[in-house]
Amino acid sequence: MDMKQLEAFVAVIKYNSFTKAANHIYLSQPTISSHVRSLEKELEVQLIVRTGKDVYPTSSGKELFIQAQNILNIRDEAINRIKGIDSKIKKDISIVASSVPAQYLLPRLIADFQKDYSNVLFHVHQTDSYGVIEELNGPKYDFGITGANIQDMKIEVTPFYKDQLVLIVPATLVGKEKLSVDDLFDFLKEQPFVMREKGSGTRQQIEKMLKAKNIDISDLNIKAYFQDTQSIVSAVSQGMGISFVSENAVIPLNREGKIRMIPLEEESRRQFYLALRKDLLLSPIAQIFFDYLINYRLD
């Protein structure tokens, strides 16, 4: 077993394709296939199932993938400690994030990070908070960002950033410049409401706030469910109803007068988390960005 074999194997699993793996590590597809076959022959076990264009790991392949990736990352870390990280070499970081971090936090964070590491290429996939944890149990992503502290034995979560939820209402809705928590829930029952689908960290926080006041979401006059923050904001701006969203998502629209934003009390703040597989060592550049996020202060 050598590094070239492991590199080829990891790339095929990570990019779900022999062709994409070859393009990524600058080898020909026949060479990639040869490395994988020789690795399987040496270990005397099938590692990858090939069915037409689909490629996926066997159970043995899944076990080897984590270990192989860790071996390659240890090698890269050793090289970087001796030679230092070459900022001119193109490197990839793959992140899976729930909607608010993906849409409103990561663009800003990545832009700042790339001032020092301009050749880092980011791949950001958006899903809901439960989807983040599910994806991290696969091979594609280095780490994730989620809006809910979802328990999973294989995943470690680290508090990252506190997000402020605000109530947004159509610009045409008069009055109500600020609401106490007690007034808020009376107001909610009076107005049509636009709700996030299940799996959203925002929805979990809304349900937590309602539960504290002994209110169930069935008490709300819900007119529609949407899967992402942008759709919620658009629905509110069209007069469909009111909703809760991240303050980061609506500051520009509030300034433009397209919606109205009503601040809430402290209990409307919620925590974002960095999520990482416990058995996976990050690549040196992914570890640098991970640490950068932990230490970054947006507010």
C-alpha positions as a LaTeX table, in Angstrom:
\begin{tabular}{lrrr}
\hline
Residue & $x$ (\AA) & $y$ (\AA) & $z$ (\AA) \\
\hline
Met1 & 0.00 & 0.00 & 0.00 \\
Asp2 & 1.44 & 3.37 & $-0.99$ \\
Met3 & 0.33 & 7.01 & $-0.93$ \\
Lys4 & $-0.58$ & 7.10 & $-4.63$ \\
Gln5 & $-2.99$ & 4.23 & $-4.16$ \\
Leu6 & $-4.59$ & 5.90 & $-1.16$ \\
Glu7 & $-4.82$ & 9.26 & $-2.94$ \\
Ala8 & $-6.55$ & 7.65 & $-5.90$ \\
Phe9 & $-8.96$ & 5.69 & $-3.69$ \\
Val10 & $-9.87$ & 8.68 & $-1.52$ \\
Ala11 & $-10.44$ & 10.90 & $-4.57$ \\
Val12 & $-12.75$ & 8.36 & $-6.24$ \\
Ile13 & $-14.88$ & 8.05 & $-3.10$ \\
Lys14 & $-14.91$ & 11.77 & $-2.38$ \\
Tyr15 & $-15.85$ & 12.83 & $-5.91$ \\
Asn16 & $-17.99$ & 9.75 & $-6.63$ \\
Ser17 & $-16.31$ & 9.36 & $-10.02$ \\
Phe18 & $-13.11$ & 7.98 & $-11.53$ \\
Thr19 & $-13.10$ & 10.79 & $-14.09$ \\
Lys20 & $-13.51$ & 13.58 & $-11.53$ \\
Ala21 & $-10.90$ & 11.94 & $-9.30$ \\
Ala22 & $-8.45$ & 11.86 & $-12.20$ \\
Asn23 & $-9.05$ & 15.54 & $-12.96$ \\
His24 & $-8.66$ & 16.51 & $-9.33$ \\
Ile25 & $-5.33$ & 14.81 & $-8.64$ \\
Tyr26 & $-3.96$ & 15.30 & $-12.18$ \\
Leu27 & $-3.68$ & 11.66 & $-13.20$ \\
Ser28 & $-5.23$ & 9.80 & $-16.11$ \\
Gln29 & $-8.37$ & 7.78 & $-15.51$ \\
Pro30 & $-6.62$ & 4.49 & $-16.39$ \\
Thr31 & $-3.95$ & 5.31 & $-13.81$ \\
Ile32 & $-6.60$ & 6.00 & $-11.17$ \\
Ser33 & $-8.33$ & 2.71 & $-11.98$ \\
Ser34 & $-5.02$ & 0.84 & $-11.85$ \\
His35 & $-4.19$ & 2.28 & $-8.40$ \\
Val36 & $-7.59$ & 1.28 & $-7.02$ \\
Arg37 & $-7.43$ & $-2.22$ & $-8.49$ \\
Ser38 & $-3.94$ & $-2.79$ & $-7.12$ \\
Leu39 & $-5.09$ & $-1.60$ & $-3.68$ \\
Glu40 & $-8.03$ & $-3.99$ & $-3.75$ \\
Lys41 & $-5.75$ & $-6.82$ & $-4.87$ \\
Glu42 & $-3.26$ & $-6.10$ & $-2.10$ \\
Leu43 & $-5.97$ & $-5.99$ & 0.59 \\
Glu44 & $-7.86$ & $-8.91$ & $-0.99$ \\
Val45 & $-11.20$ & $-7.13$ & $-0.67$ \\
Gln46 & $-13.50$ & $-5.12$ & $-2.93$ \\
Leu47 & $-13.43$ & $-1.46$ & $-1.95$ \\
Ile48 & $-15.54$ & 0.18 & $-4.65$ \\
Val49 & $-18.70$ & $-0.89$ & $-6.43$ \\
Arg50 & $-18.91$ & 0.19 & $-10.07$ \\
Thr51 & $-22.39$ & 0.12 & $-11.62$ \\
Gly52 & $-22.33$ & 2.04 & $-14.88$ \\
Lys53 & $-21.63$ & 5.66 & $-14.03$ \\
Asp54 & $-22.36$ & 5.17 & $-10.32$ \\
Val55 & $-19.47$ & 4.60 & $-7.94$ \\
Tyr56 & $-19.83$ & 3.95 & $-4.23$ \\
Pro57 & $-17.77$ & 2.31 & $-1.48$ \\
Thr58 & $-18.39$ & $-1.13$ & $-0.04$ \\
Ser59 & $-18.55$ & $-1.53$ & 3.75 \\
Ser60 & $-14.80$ & $-2.25$ & 3.70 \\
Gly61 & $-14.30$ & 0.78 & 1.45 \\
Lys62 & $-16.11$ & 3.02 & 3.94 \\
Glu63 & $-13.85$ & 1.82 & 6.77 \\
Leu64 & $-10.70$ & 2.32 & 4.71 \\
Phe65 & $-11.77$ & 5.75 & 3.46 \\
Ile66 & $-11.58$ & 7.43 & 6.88 \\
Gln67 & $-8.26$ & 5.80 & 7.72 \\
Ala68 & $-6.80$ & 6.58 & 4.30 \\
Gln69 & $-7.89$ & 10.22 & 4.51 \\
Asn70 & $-6.38$ & 10.50 & 7.98 \\
Ile71 & $-3.08$ & 9.01 & 6.74 \\
Leu72 & $-2.93$ & 11.52 & 3.87 \\
Asn73 & $-3.78$ & 14.42 & 6.19 \\
Ile74 & $-1.07$ & 13.34 & 8.67 \\
Arg75 & 1.41 & 13.25 & 5.79 \\
Asp76 & 0.39 & 16.73 & 4.65 \\
Glu77 & 0.57 & 18.10 & 8.19 \\
Ala78 & 4.11 & 16.70 & 8.58 \\
Ile79 & 5.17 & 18.33 & 5.31 \\
Asn80 & 3.59 & 21.65 & 6.31 \\
Arg81 & 5.33 & 21.65 & 9.69 \\
Ile82 & 8.68 & 21.26 & 7.98 \\
Lys83 & 8.17 & 23.39 & 4.89 \\
Gly84 & 5.26 & 25.62 & 5.90 \\
Ile85 & 1.98 & 25.94 & 4.00 \\
Asp86 & 2.50 & 27.14 & 0.45 \\
Ser87 & $-0.27$ & 29.72 & $-0.08$ \\
Lys88 & 0.27 & 29.48 & $-3.85$ \\
Ile89 & $-0.81$ & 25.84 & $-4.08$ \\
Lys90 & $-4.48$ & 25.37 & $-4.91$ \\
Lys91 & $-6.36$ & 23.54 & $-2.14$ \\
Asp92 & $-10.00$ & 22.55 & $-1.64$ \\
Ile93 & $-12.29$ & 22.80 & 1.38 \\
Ser94 & $-15.74$ & 21.19 & 1.29 \\
Ile95 & $-18.39$ & 22.41 & 3.73 \\
Val96 & $-22.03$ & 21.43 & 4.26 \\
Ala97 & $-24.10$ & 24.09 & 6.03 \\
Ser98 & $-27.67$ & 24.86 & 6.97 \\
Ser99 & $-29.39$ & 27.67 & 5.10 \\
Val100 & $-28.56$ & 30.75 & 7.18 \\
Pro101 & $-24.82$ & 30.00 & 7.52 \\
Ala102 & $-24.61$ & 28.97 & 3.86 \\
Gln103 & $-26.40$ & 32.06 & 2.55 \\
Tyr104 & $-25.46$ & 34.83 & 4.94 \\
Leu105 & $-22.39$ & 33.92 & 7.05 \\
Leu106 & $-20.04$ & 31.83 & 4.92 \\
Pro107 & $-19.81$ & 34.25 & 1.96 \\
Arg108 & $-18.47$ & 36.92 & 4.30 \\
Leu109 & $-16.19$ & 34.56 & 6.21 \\
Ile110 & $-14.77$ & 32.96 & 3.09 \\
Ala111 & $-14.10$ & 36.35 & 1.50 \\
Asp112 & $-12.11$ & 37.43 & 4.56 \\
Phe113 & $-10.22$ & 34.13 & 4.73 \\
Gln114 & $-9.26$ & 34.28 & 1.06 \\
Lys115 & $-7.44$ & 37.56 & 1.63 \\
Asp116 & $-4.68$ & 35.42 & 3.15 \\
Tyr117 & $-5.36$ & 32.14 & 1.32 \\
Ser118 & $-6.42$ & 33.25 & $-2.14$ \\
Asn119 & $-5.89$ & 29.87 & $-3.82$ \\
Val120 & $-8.24$ & 27.94 & $-1.56$ \\
Leu121 & $-11.28$ & 26.72 & $-3.49$ \\
Phe122 & $-14.44$ & 26.31 & $-1.41$ \\
His123 & $-17.27$ & 23.89 & $-2.13$ \\
Val124 & $-20.35$ & 24.82 & $-0.07$ \\
His125 & $-23.46$ & 22.63 & $-0.05$ \\
Gln126 & $-26.69$ & 23.87 & 1.55 \\
Thr127 & $-29.21$ & 21.69 & 3.36 \\
Asp128 & $-31.13$ & 21.86 & 6.65 \\
Ser129 & $-29.60$ & 21.23 & 10.07 \\
Tyr130 & $-30.47$ & 17.53 & 10.12 \\
Gly131 & $-29.17$ & 17.21 & 6.58 \\
Val132 & $-25.80$ & 18.59 & 7.71 \\
Ile133 & $-25.37$ & 15.75 & 10.21 \\
Glu134 & $-26.53$ & 13.17 & 7.68 \\
Glu135 & $-24.09$ & 14.41 & 5.04 \\
Leu136 & $-21.19$ & 14.41 & 7.50 \\
Asn137 & $-21.67$ & 10.69 & 7.96 \\
Gly138 & $-20.68$ & 10.34 & 4.30 \\
Pro139 & $-17.35$ & 11.03 & 2.58 \\
Lys140 & $-17.88$ & 14.32 & 0.76 \\
Tyr141 & $-17.41$ & 17.10 & 3.31 \\
Asp142 & $-14.63$ & 18.22 & 5.64 \\
Phe143 & $-17.01$ & 19.66 & 8.25 \\
Gly144 & $-20.38$ & 21.32 & 8.63 \\
Ile145 & $-22.18$ & 24.29 & 10.15 \\
Thr146 & $-25.59$ & 23.74 & 11.69 \\
Gly147 & $-28.20$ & 25.85 & 13.43 \\
Ala148 & $-29.15$ & 23.11 & 15.89 \\
Asn149 & $-27.21$ & 21.02 & 18.39 \\
Ile150 & $-28.22$ & 17.65 & 16.95 \\
Gln151 & $-26.87$ & 14.67 & 18.85 \\
Asp152 & $-24.99$ & 12.05 & 16.85 \\
Met153 & $-22.46$ & 9.60 & 18.30 \\
Lys154 & $-20.08$ & 10.10 & 15.37 \\
Ile155 & $-20.25$ & 13.91 & 15.27 \\
Glu156 & $-18.69$ & 16.48 & 17.60 \\
Val157 & $-20.26$ & 19.95 & 17.68 \\
Thr158 & $-18.53$ & 23.14 & 18.77 \\
Pro159 & $-20.38$ & 26.43 & 19.50 \\
Phe160 & $-19.49$ & 28.92 & 16.81 \\
Tyr161 & $-21.68$ & 32.02 & 16.58 \\
Lys162 & $-24.87$ & 33.35 & 18.16 \\
Asp163 & $-27.50$ & 34.41 & 15.69 \\
Gln164 & $-30.20$ & 36.97 & 16.48 \\
Leu165 & $-33.72$ & 36.07 & 15.39 \\
Val166 & $-36.06$ & 38.91 & 14.52 \\
Leu167 & $-39.73$ & 39.05 & 13.66 \\
Ile168 & $-40.34$ & 40.28 & 10.11 \\
Val169 & $-43.65$ & 41.71 & 8.92 \\
Pro170 & $-44.84$ & 43.17 & 5.60 \\
Ala171 & $-43.88$ & 46.81 & 5.11 \\
Thr172 & $-47.59$ & 47.65 & 4.82 \\
Leu173 & $-48.36$ & 46.41 & 8.35 \\
Val174 & $-48.64$ & 49.54 & 10.52 \\
Gly175 & $-47.76$ & 49.90 & 14.21 \\
Lys176 & $-45.82$ & 47.49 & 16.40 \\
Glu177 & $-42.34$ & 49.00 & 16.39 \\
Lys178 & $-41.17$ & 46.79 & 19.24 \\
Leu179 & $-42.73$ & 43.90 & 21.10 \\
Ser180 & $-42.19$ & 42.42 & 24.53 \\
Val181 & $-42.20$ & 38.64 & 24.62 \\
Asp182 & $-45.67$ & 38.62 & 26.21 \\
Asp183 & $-47.09$ & 40.97 & 23.55 \\
Leu184 & $-45.32$ & 39.03 & 20.83 \\
Phe185 & $-47.24$ & 35.82 & 21.28 \\
Asp186 & $-50.60$ & 37.61 & 21.35 \\
Phe187 & $-49.55$ & 39.29 & 18.11 \\
Leu188 & $-48.56$ & 35.95 & 16.56 \\
Lys189 & $-52.02$ & 34.51 & 17.10 \\
Glu190 & $-53.59$ & 37.49 & 15.33 \\
Gln191 & $-51.48$ & 37.38 & 12.16 \\
Pro192 & $-51.03$ & 34.88 & 9.30 \\
Phe193 & $-47.70$ & 33.10 & 9.74 \\
Val194 & $-45.11$ & 31.69 & 7.32 \\
Met195 & $-43.17$ & 28.75 & 8.79 \\
Arg196 & $-39.95$ & 26.89 & 7.97 \\
Glu197 & $-40.18$ & 23.17 & 7.19 \\
Lys198 & $-39.10$ & 20.56 & 9.75 \\
Gly199 & $-35.33$ & 20.08 & 10.02 \\
Ser200 & $-34.60$ & 23.81 & 10.22 \\
Gly201 & $-32.62$ & 25.19 & 13.15 \\
Thr202 & $-34.71$ & 28.36 & 12.93 \\
Arg203 & $-37.88$ & 26.34 & 13.33 \\
Gln204 & $-36.43$ & 24.55 & 16.37 \\
Gln205 & $-35.74$ & 27.91 & 17.98 \\
Ile206 & $-39.24$ & 29.17 & 17.14 \\
Glu207 & $-40.79$ & 26.06 & 18.70 \\
Lys208 & $-38.58$ & 26.50 & 21.78 \\
Met209 & $-39.74$ & 30.11 & 22.19 \\
Leu210 & $-43.38$ & 29.14 & 21.76 \\
Lys211 & $-43.09$ & 26.24 & 24.19 \\
Ala212 & $-41.73$ & 28.59 & 26.85 \\
Lys213 & $-45.06$ & 30.41 & 26.63 \\
Asn214 & $-47.13$ & 27.22 & 26.45 \\
Ile215 & $-48.00$ & 27.83 & 22.81 \\
Asp216 & $-47.96$ & 25.08 & 20.21 \\
Ile217 & $-47.32$ & 25.82 & 16.54 \\
Ser218 & $-50.83$ & 24.51 & 15.89 \\
Asp219 & $-52.03$ & 27.70 & 17.67 \\
Leu220 & $-50.54$ & 29.80 & 14.86 \\
Asn221 & $-52.40$ & 30.76 & 11.70 \\
Ile222 & $-49.86$ & 29.12 & 9.38 \\
Lys223 & $-50.41$ & 29.91 & 5.71 \\
Ala224 & $-47.36$ & 28.23 & 4.13 \\
Tyr225 & $-44.21$ & 26.22 & 4.83 \\
Phe226 & $-40.92$ & 26.94 & 3.05 \\
Gln227 & $-37.56$ & 25.15 & 3.04 \\
Asp228 & $-35.22$ & 28.16 & 3.05 \\
Thr229 & $-34.87$ & 31.63 & 4.51 \\
Gln230 & $-34.97$ & 33.48 & 1.19 \\
Ser231 & $-38.40$ & 32.05 & 0.40 \\
Ile232 & $-39.67$ & 33.05 & 3.85 \\
Val233 & $-38.42$ & 36.62 & 3.40 \\
Ser234 & $-39.94$ & 36.83 & $-0.09$ \\
Ala235 & $-43.30$ & 35.54 & 1.17 \\
Val236 & $-43.38$ & 38.12 & 3.96 \\
Ser237 & $-42.44$ & 40.94 & 1.59 \\
Gln238 & $-45.38$ & 39.90 & $-0.64$ \\
Gly239 & $-47.76$ & 40.25 & 2.31 \\
Met240 & $-48.39$ & 36.54 & 2.87 \\
Gly241 & $-47.78$ & 36.78 & 6.59 \\
Ile242 & $-45.16$ & 37.29 & 9.30 \\
Ser243 & $-42.25$ & 35.08 & 10.38 \\
Phe244 & $-38.99$ & 34.75 & 12.32 \\
Val245 & $-35.66$ & 34.83 & 10.47 \\
Ser246 & $-32.01$ & 35.59 & 11.08 \\
Glu247 & $-31.27$ & 39.29 & 11.43 \\
Asn248 & $-28.38$ & 38.82 & 8.97 \\
Ala249 & $-30.86$ & 37.82 & 6.27 \\
Val250 & $-33.02$ & 40.94 & 6.33 \\
Ile251 & $-30.97$ & 43.99 & 7.33 \\
Pro252 & $-30.66$ & 45.23 & 3.70 \\
Leu253 & $-34.38$ & 44.70 & 2.95 \\
Asn254 & $-35.33$ & 46.41 & 6.19 \\
Arg255 & $-33.25$ & 49.44 & 5.20 \\
Glu256 & $-34.88$ & 49.50 & 1.77 \\
Gly257 & $-38.34$ & 49.43 & 3.33 \\
Lys258 & $-39.35$ & 46.15 & 1.63 \\
Ile259 & $-40.12$ & 44.49 & 4.97 \\
Arg260 & $-40.21$ & 45.66 & 8.57 \\
Met261 & $-38.02$ & 44.09 & 11.21 \\
Ile262 & $-39.19$ & 43.98 & 14.83 \\
Pro263 & $-36.42$ & 43.27 & 17.39 \\
Leu264 & $-37.09$ & 40.71 & 20.10 \\
Glu265 & $-35.72$ & 40.12 & 23.57 \\
Glu266 & $-32.53$ & 38.20 & 24.38 \\
Glu267 & $-34.16$ & 34.75 & 24.40 \\
Ser268 & $-34.55$ & 35.00 & 20.62 \\
Arg269 & $-30.81$ & 34.43 & 20.14 \\
Arg270 & $-29.72$ & 31.00 & 18.95 \\
Gln271 & $-26.41$ & 29.22 & 18.65 \\
Phe272 & $-24.71$ & 28.01 & 15.48 \\
Tyr273 & $-22.36$ & 25.03 & 15.68 \\
Leu274 & $-19.38$ & 23.69 & 13.78 \\
Ala275 & $-19.88$ & 19.96 & 13.24 \\
Leu276 & $-17.04$ & 17.50 & 12.65 \\
Arg277 & $-16.70$ & 13.74 & 12.49 \\
Lys278 & $-14.89$ & 12.48 & 15.60 \\
Asp279 & $-12.86$ & 9.93 & 13.66 \\
Leu280 & $-11.74$ & 12.28 & 10.88 \\
Leu281 & $-8.56$ & 14.38 & 10.91 \\
Leu282 & $-8.94$ & 17.55 & 8.89 \\
Ser283 & $-6.49$ & 18.43 & 6.16 \\
Pro284 & $-4.06$ & 21.18 & 7.22 \\
Ile285 & $-5.88$ & 23.89 & 5.25 \\
Ala286 & $-9.33$ & 22.72 & 6.44 \\
Gln287 & $-8.05$ & 22.78 & 10.04 \\
Ile288 & $-6.78$ & 26.33 & 9.57 \\
Phe289 & $-10.19$ & 27.47 & 8.30 \\
Phe290 & $-11.98$ & 25.53 & 11.07 \\
Asp291 & $-9.86$ & 27.30 & 13.71 \\
Tyr292 & $-10.37$ & 30.59 & 11.90 \\
Leu293 & $-14.15$ & 30.21 & 12.22 \\
Ile294 & $-13.96$ & 29.42 & 15.94 \\
Asn295 & $-11.92$ & 32.55 & 16.59 \\
Tyr296 & $-13.75$ & 34.86 & 14.17 \\
Arg297 & $-16.06$ & 37.48 & 15.63 \\
Leu298 & $-18.85$ & 38.79 & 13.45 \\
Asp299 & $-20.37$ & 41.07 & 16.06 \\
\hline
\end{tabular}
